[in-house]
């Protein structure tokens, strides 16, 4: 229970920092994607690390056509940026979020 509480607190803190850092949510979403995909643009494919991170989100865990569904959720730019930002931050561990904040602030 303590771990979940720590994760929620960290999520809120990191999201607030990111929203204060970026004026453009689309740009924030793109930078988070870049970090999640092991510093590689999505256009070149989904890295194994990215796939493992995004599989933590239960909505992505489909038995059939999982790769196509996952890819469509990642590259669908017509979707709400807030929704993408929330999912991407949520799929990271506390350590990964802290590493992402360091990367994005430098």
The 8 nearest C-alpha neighbors of each residue, nearest first, counted from 0:
[[1, 3, 2, 4, 5, 6, 7, 8],
 [2, 0, 4, 3, 5, 6, 7, 8],
 [1, 3, 5, 4, 0, 6, 7, 93],
 [4, 2, 6, 0, 5, 1, 7, 8],
 [3, 5, 1, 7, 6, 2, 8, 0],
 [6, 4, 2, 8, 3, 7, 9, 1],
 [5, 7, 3, 9, 4, 8, 10, 2],
 [8, 6, 10, 4, 9, 5, 3, 11],
 [7, 9, 5, 11, 10, 6, 4, 12],
 [8, 10, 6, 12, 7, 11, 13, 5],
 [11, 9, 7, 13, 8, 12, 14, 6],
 [10, 12, 14, 8, 9, 13, 15, 7],
 [13, 11, 9, 15, 10, 14, 16, 8],
 [14, 12, 16, 10, 15, 11, 9, 17],
 [13, 15, 17, 11, 16, 12, 10, 18],
 [14, 16, 18, 12, 13, 17, 11, 19],
 [17, 15, 13, 19, 14, 18, 20, 12],
 [16, 18, 20, 14, 19, 15, 13, 21],
 [17, 19, 15, 21, 20, 16, 14, 22],
 [20, 18, 16, 17, 21, 15, 22, 14],
 [19, 21, 17, 18, 16, 22, 104, 15],
 [22, 20, 18, 23, 19, 17, 27, 24],
 [23, 21, 24, 20, 18, 19, 27, 26],
 [22, 24, 26, 21, 25, 27, 18, 28],
 [25, 23, 27, 26, 28, 80, 22, 21],
 [24, 26, 28, 27, 23, 80, 29, 76],
 [25, 27, 29, 24, 23, 28, 30, 21],
 [28, 26, 24, 30, 25, 29, 31, 21],
 [27, 29, 25, 31, 26, 30, 84, 24],
 [28, 30, 32, 26, 27, 31, 33, 25],
 [31, 29, 33, 27, 32, 28, 26, 34],
 [30, 32, 34, 28, 33, 29, 35, 27],
 [33, 31, 35, 29, 30, 34, 36, 28],
 [32, 34, 38, 30, 36, 31, 35, 40],
 [35, 33, 38, 31, 32, 36, 37, 30],
 [34, 36, 32, 49, 37, 33, 31, 38],
 [35, 37, 49, 33, 34, 46, 39, 38],
 [36, 38, 34, 35, 39, 48, 46, 33],
 [39, 37, 34, 33, 36, 40, 35, 32],
 [38, 40, 37, 36, 33, 41, 43, 34],
 [41, 39, 42, 33, 43, 38, 36, 44],
 [42, 40, 44, 43, 45, 39, 36, 33],
 [41, 43, 40, 44, 45, 39, 74, 33],
 [44, 42, 41, 40, 45, 39, 46, 36],
 [45, 43, 41, 42, 46, 40, 39, 36],
 [44, 46, 41, 49, 36, 50, 47, 43],
 [45, 47, 49, 48, 36, 50, 44, 37],
 [46, 48, 50, 49, 51, 45, 36, 37],
 [49, 47, 51, 46, 50, 52, 37, 36],
 [50, 48, 36, 52, 46, 35, 47, 51],
 [49, 51, 47, 53, 48, 52, 54, 46],
 [52, 50, 54, 48, 49, 53, 47, 55],
 [53, 51, 49, 54, 50, 55, 90, 48],
 [52, 54, 55, 50, 51, 56, 90, 49],
 [53, 55, 51, 56, 52, 59, 60, 50],
 [56, 54, 53, 52, 90, 57, 51, 59],
 [57, 55, 54, 58, 59, 53, 90, 60],
 [56, 58, 60, 59, 55, 54, 61, 53],
 [59, 57, 56, 60, 61, 54, 55, 69],
 [60, 58, 57, 56, 54, 61, 69, 53],
 [61, 59, 57, 58, 54, 62, 65, 56],
 [62, 60, 65, 63, 59, 64, 58, 68],
 [61, 63, 65, 60, 64, 59, 66, 68],
 [64, 62, 65, 61, 66, 68, 60, 67],
 [63, 65, 67, 66, 68, 62, 61, 69],
 [64, 66, 61, 68, 63, 67, 69, 62],
 [65, 67, 69, 68, 64, 70, 63, 71],
 [68, 66, 70, 69, 64, 65, 71, 72],
 [69, 67, 65, 71, 70, 66, 64, 72],
 [70, 68, 66, 72, 67, 71, 65, 59],
 [69, 71, 73, 67, 72, 68, 66, 74],
 [72, 70, 68, 73, 74, 69, 75, 67],
 [73, 71, 69, 70, 75, 74, 68, 83],
 [72, 74, 70, 71, 75, 69, 76, 32],
 [73, 75, 71, 72, 76, 70, 41, 42],
 [76, 74, 72, 77, 71, 73, 78, 70],
 [75, 77, 78, 74, 80, 79, 73, 25],
 [78, 76, 75, 79, 80, 74, 72, 25],
 [77, 79, 76, 75, 80, 82, 83, 72],
 [78, 80, 82, 81, 77, 83, 76, 84],
 [81, 79, 83, 82, 25, 84, 24, 78],
 [82, 80, 84, 79, 83, 85, 24, 28],
 [81, 83, 85, 80, 79, 84, 86, 78],
 [84, 82, 80, 86, 85, 81, 87, 79],
 [83, 85, 81, 87, 82, 86, 28, 80],
 [84, 86, 82, 88, 83, 87, 89, 81],
 [87, 85, 89, 83, 84, 88, 90, 82],
 [86, 88, 84, 90, 89, 85, 83, 91],
 [87, 89, 85, 90, 86, 91, 84, 10],
 [90, 88, 86, 87, 91, 85, 10, 56],
 [89, 91, 87, 88, 55, 53, 56, 52],
 [92, 90, 89, 88, 95, 96, 52, 93],
 [91, 93, 95, 94, 96, 90, 6, 89],
 [92, 94, 96, 95, 97, 6, 9, 91],
 [95, 93, 97, 92, 96, 98, 91, 99],
 [94, 96, 98, 92, 97, 93, 91, 99],
 [97, 95, 99, 93, 98, 94, 91, 92],
 [96, 98, 94, 100, 99, 95, 93, 101],
 [97, 99, 95, 101, 96, 100, 94, 102],
 [98, 100, 96, 102, 101, 97, 103, 95],
 [101, 99, 103, 97, 102, 98, 104, 96],
 [102, 100, 98, 104, 99, 103, 105, 97],
 [101, 103, 99, 100, 105, 104, 98, 34],
 [104, 102, 100, 105, 101, 99, 30, 31],
 [103, 105, 101, 102, 100, 20, 99, 17],
 [104, 102, 103, 101, 100, 99, 98, 20]]
